[in-house]
Amino acid sequence: MGEVVAVVHAKGTSERVRGKNLRVLGDRPLFCHAIANARRAGRVDTVYVDSEADQILAIGAEHGAQPLRRPADLATNAATGDDLALWQATALSDSAVIVQVVPTSPFVRAESIDGAIDLLLRERVDSVVGVRREPLYQWRDGRPAYFRADGTIPNSQELEPVTYETTGLYVNRTRAVLRSGRRVSVTSCAPYSLTAVEAIDIDTEEDFLLAELVDAGLRTRATASVRPPVDPAPDERSRDGAVALRARHHGP
């Protein structure tokens, strides 16, 4: 198999969340989380940052991504996911597989990136897409659409899970994108399930706030998992020792 490349596309402007890609989440700019996740993936050979913005290209290079300068006409809201996929496949046409690790989904794990690549190769499809499956109490036409045939409310485990794209992870065979001009090959694709945290997608200020809370929680958990056990204070050790000594002398 040829080279597997990952592309983090991060334009310099954003309307709904101002300066989104350069905005700091935790200890680094938002888009740099995607670079770090892609670089940790064992299946990825090279990571690129795709942008029209000099600052993003420079910071991306500092975080280990090769710069890929995007044409200005693809740095607007008019550019679609298909447009970006085709541009990246054309620029990196010597690659075998292109992985889009989208910066607005900063919690997609390296293990999931590798897993999606493995699925593409194992199932011999042209596209693998990161998805989330959830049982939802859906409404249609302004009314609930989840009742059982007898009109009663089902338990959540009875609901058929709804599958949706998280828009955070796309894996494609390069030749397939060049042939179709599409981000997803609808006739040859497979879903890869992501966790609820991985599915977080930042499109609004409220989304960014949620990401900050999740990032802080993950960092706290990581710190706690490596923290050495705390020795009792000297007076506590003495008191515990005295209690044990009395127990040996006097019995229970």
C-alpha positions in Angstrom: 0.0 0.0 0.0 1.1 3.5 -0.7 1.4 6.5 1.6 -1.4 7.3 4.0 -1.6 11.1 4.6 -3.8 13.0 7.0 -5.0 16.5 6.3 -6.2 19.0 8.9 -8.0 21.8 7.0 -8.1 25.0 8.9 -9.1 28.2 7.2 -8.1 31.5 8.8 -11.6 33.0 9.2 -14.8 31.9 10.9 -18.2 33.6 11.2 -20.0 31.8 13.9 -17.0 31.4 16.3 -14.6 34.2 15.6 -11.0 33.1 15.1 -12.1 29.5 15.8 -9.1 27.6 14.6 -6.6 29.9 16.3 -8.6 30.0 19.5 -6.9 28.2 22.4 -8.5 25.1 23.7 -6.6 23.8 26.8 -2.9 24.2 26.0 -2.9 24.8 22.2 -4.9 26.4 19.3 -8.0 24.4 18.4 -6.7 23.0 15.1 -3.5 21.8 16.7 -5.5 19.1 18.6 -6.3 17.5 15.3 -2.7 17.6 14.2 -1.6 16.0 17.5 -4.3 13.3 17.1 -3.3 12.5 13.5 0.4 12.4 14.4 -0.2 9.9 17.1 -2.0 7.5 14.7 0.3 4.7 13.8 -1.2 4.2 10.3 -0.6 7.8 9.2 2.7 8.5 7.4 2.5 12.3 7.0 0.3 15.0 8.4 -0.5 18.2 6.5 -2.2 21.4 7.6 -4.3 22.9 4.8 -4.9 26.6 5.0 -4.8 29.9 3.2 -3.6 31.7 6.4 0.2 32.2 6.9 -0.2 32.1 10.7 -2.0 28.8 10.7 0.5 27.2 8.3 3.4 28.4 10.5 1.9 27.3 13.7 0.9 24.0 12.1 4.5 23.4 11.0 5.7 24.1 14.6 3.3 21.3 15.7 4.7 18.8 13.2 2.4 19.3 10.2 3.6 19.9 6.6 2.1 23.1 5.2 -0.4 22.8 2.3 -1.4 26.2 1.0 -5.1 26.3 0.0 -6.3 28.5 -2.9 -8.1 31.6 -1.7 -11.3 30.6 -3.5 -11.5 27.6 -1.3 -11.2 29.6 1.9 -14.8 30.9 2.0 -18.0 29.5 3.3 -19.0 28.8 -0.3 -16.4 26.0 -0.5 -18.0 22.6 0.2 -16.6 19.4 1.7 -16.4 17.9 -1.8 -14.4 20.9 -3.0 -11.9 20.5 -0.2 -11.6 16.7 -0.7 -10.9 17.1 -4.4 -8.4 19.9 -3.9 -6.5 17.8 -1.3 -6.6 14.7 -3.4 -5.3 16.6 -6.4 -2.5 18.2 -4.3 -1.6 14.9 -2.8 -2.2 12.7 -5.8 0.8 10.4 -5.1 -0.8 9.2 -1.8 -2.9 6.1 -1.5 -5.2 7.1 1.3 -6.2 10.6 2.5 -7.6 11.1 6.0 -9.4 14.3 6.8 -9.1 15.0 10.6 -11.4 18.0 11.0 -10.2 20.5 13.6 -13.7 21.3 14.9 -13.8 17.7 16.3 -10.7 18.0 18.6 -11.4 14.8 20.6 -11.2 12.2 17.8 -8.6 9.7 19.1 -5.6 8.3 17.3 -7.0 4.9 17.9 -10.1 5.8 16.0 -8.1 7.2 13.1 -6.2 4.0 12.9 -9.4 2.0 13.2 -11.1 3.8 10.4 -8.1 3.3 8.1 -8.0 -0.4 9.0 -11.7 -0.7 8.2 -11.2 0.9 4.8 -8.5 -1.6 3.9 -10.3 -4.6 5.4 -13.6 -4.0 3.8 -12.0 -2.8 0.5 -14.3 0.2 0.3 -13.4 3.6 -1.1 -14.6 5.7 1.9 -15.0 5.3 5.7 -16.9 8.0 7.6 -16.9 8.7 11.4 -20.4 8.4 12.7 -22.4 8.3 15.9 -25.3 6.0 16.6 -27.8 7.0 19.2 -31.4 6.0 20.1 -33.5 9.2 19.9 -37.0 10.1 20.7 -37.7 11.8 17.4 -40.4 14.2 16.4 -41.8 14.5 12.8 -44.1 17.2 11.5 -44.4 18.7 15.0 -45.4 15.5 16.7 -43.7 12.6 18.5 -42.8 9.7 16.1 -41.6 7.1 18.5 -44.7 5.4 20.0 -45.2 1.7 19.8 -48.0 0.3 17.6 -50.3 0.2 20.7 -49.6 3.9 21.4 -47.4 3.4 24.4 -43.9 4.9 24.9 -41.0 2.6 24.2 -37.9 2.3 26.4 -34.8 3.8 24.9 -33.2 0.4 24.2 -36.2 -0.4 22.0 -35.6 2.5 19.7 -33.8 2.0 16.4 -30.5 3.9 16.7 -30.1 6.9 14.4 -26.8 7.1 12.6 -25.4 10.5 11.7 -22.0 11.8 10.5 -20.1 13.6 13.2 -18.2 15.5 10.4 -15.0 15.0 12.2 -13.3 12.0 10.4 -13.3 11.0 6.7 -11.0 8.4 5.2 -10.8 8.0 1.4 -8.8 6.2 -1.2 -7.2 9.1 -3.1 -8.0 7.7 -6.5 -11.7 7.4 -5.6 -11.8 11.1 -4.8 -10.0 12.1 -8.0 -12.5 9.9 -9.9 -15.7 11.1 -8.3 -14.8 14.6 -6.9 -16.7 13.6 -3.7 -15.8 13.5 0.0 -17.8 10.2 0.4 -18.2 7.4 -2.2 -21.8 6.7 -1.6 -21.6 3.4 -3.6 -18.5 2.1 -1.7 -18.4 3.3 1.9 -18.6 2.1 5.5 -19.4 3.8 8.8 -16.9 3.9 11.8 -18.5 4.5 15.1 -17.1 7.2 17.4 -17.8 7.9 21.0 -20.0 10.7 22.3 -16.9 12.7 23.2 -15.3 12.2 19.8 -18.5 13.3 18.2 -18.4 16.8 19.7 -18.3 19.2 16.8 -17.6 22.9 17.4 -19.9 25.2 15.3 -21.1 27.7 17.9 -19.8 29.5 21.1 -21.9 27.1 23.1 -20.1 24.2 21.4 -16.7 25.8 22.3 -17.7 26.1 25.9 -18.7 22.4 26.0 -15.3 21.5 24.4 -13.5 23.6 27.1 -15.4 21.7 29.9 -14.7 18.3 28.3 -11.0 19.2 27.7 -10.6 20.3 31.3 -12.2 17.1 32.6 -10.1 14.9 30.4 -6.9 16.6 31.7 -8.0 16.3 35.3 -8.7 12.6 34.8 -5.3 12.1 33.1 -3.5 13.9 35.9 -5.3 11.8 38.5 -4.5 8.5 36.8 -0.7 9.2 37.0 -0.7 10.9 40.4 1.4 8.9 43.0 -0.3 7.7 46.2 -0.2 10.3 48.9 1.6 9.2 52.1 -0.3 10.0 55.3 0.9 12.9 57.4 3.5 12.1 60.0 1.0 12.4 62.9 -1.4 10.1 61.0 1.4 7.5 60.5 2.2 7.7 64.2 -1.4 7.4 65.3 -2.0 4.5 62.9 1.1 2.8 64.2 0.0 3.3 67.8 -3.4 1.8 67.1 -1.8 -1.2 65.4 0.6 -1.7 68.4 -2.3 -1.6 70.9 -4.2 -4.1 68.8 -1.3 -6.6 68.9 -0.9 -6.3 72.6 -4.6 -6.3 73.6 -6.2 -8.2 70.8 -9.5 -7.2 69.2 
